[in-house]
């Protein structure tokens, strides 16, 4: 089973890539917001 840290890291990378490929500004913003959210989770897990 995948650890939380690995999952959130993977999802952050996937969403950042999706943001870079997004066609519309709205889609890019949504994807980047998700990437940022996942990165915050990664930072929280590393801090603990």
C-alpha positions as a Markdown table, in Angstrom:
| # | Residue | x | y | z |
|---|---|---|---|---|
| 1 | Unk | 0.0 | 0.0 | 0.0 |
| 2 | Unk | 1.2 | 3.5 | -0.9 |
| 3 | Unk | 2.1 | 5.8 | 2.0 |
| 4 | Unk | 0.4 | 9.1 | 2.5 |
| 5 | Unk | 3.6 | 11.0 | 1.7 |
| 6 | Unk | 4.1 | 9.2 | -1.5 |
| 7 | Unk | 0.5 | 9.5 | -2.5 |
| 8 | Unk | 0.3 | 13.3 | -1.9 |
| 9 | Unk | 3.7 | 13.8 | -3.6 |
| 10 | Unk | 2.6 | 11.8 | -6.7 |
| 11 | Unk | -0.8 | 13.6 | -6.8 |
| 12 | Unk | 0.9 | 17.0 | -6.5 |
| 13 | Unk | 3.2 | 16.2 | -9.5 |
| 14 | Unk | 0.3 | 14.9 | -11.5 |
| 15 | Unk | -1.8 | 18.0 | -10.9 |
| 16 | Unk | 1.1 | 20.3 | -11.6 |
| 17 | Unk | 1.7 | 18.6 | -14.9 |
| 18 | Unk | -2.0 | 18.7 | -15.7 |
| 19 | Unk | -1.9 | 22.5 | -14.9 |
| 20 | Unk | 0.9 | 23.0 | -17.4 |
| 21 | Unk | -1.0 | 21.2 | -20.1 |
| 22 | Unk | -4.4 | 22.9 | -19.4 |
| 23 | Unk | -6.0 | 24.6 | -22.3 |
| 24 | Unk | -8.1 | 27.2 | -20.4 |
| 25 | Unk | -7.0 | 29.6 | -17.7 |
| 26 | Unk | -9.8 | 28.3 | -15.4 |
| 27 | Unk | -8.7 | 24.7 | -15.8 |
| 28 | Unk | -5.1 | 25.7 | -15.2 |
| 29 | Unk | -6.1 | 27.5 | -12.0 |
| 30 | Unk | -8.1 | 24.6 | -10.7 |
| 31 | Unk | -5.3 | 22.1 | -11.4 |
| 32 | Unk | -2.7 | 24.4 | -9.8 |
| 33 | Unk | -4.9 | 24.8 | -6.7 |
| 34 | Unk | -5.1 | 21.1 | -6.4 |
| 35 | Unk | -1.3 | 20.8 | -6.8 |
| 36 | Unk | -0.8 | 23.4 | -4.1 |
| 37 | Unk | -3.2 | 21.6 | -1.8 |
| 38 | Unk | -1.3 | 18.3 | -2.2 |
| 39 | Unk | 2.0 | 20.0 | -1.6 |
| 40 | Unk | 0.8 | 21.5 | 1.6 |
| 41 | Unk | -0.2 | 18.0 | 2.7 |
| 42 | Unk | 3.3 | 16.8 | 1.8 |
| 43 | Unk | 4.9 | 19.6 | 3.9 |
| 44 | Unk | 2.6 | 18.9 | 6.8 |
| 45 | Unk | 3.6 | 15.2 | 6.8 |
| 46 | Unk | 7.3 | 16.0 | 6.5 |
| 47 | Unk | 7.0 | 18.4 | 9.4 |
| 48 | Unk | 5.6 | 15.7 | 11.7 |
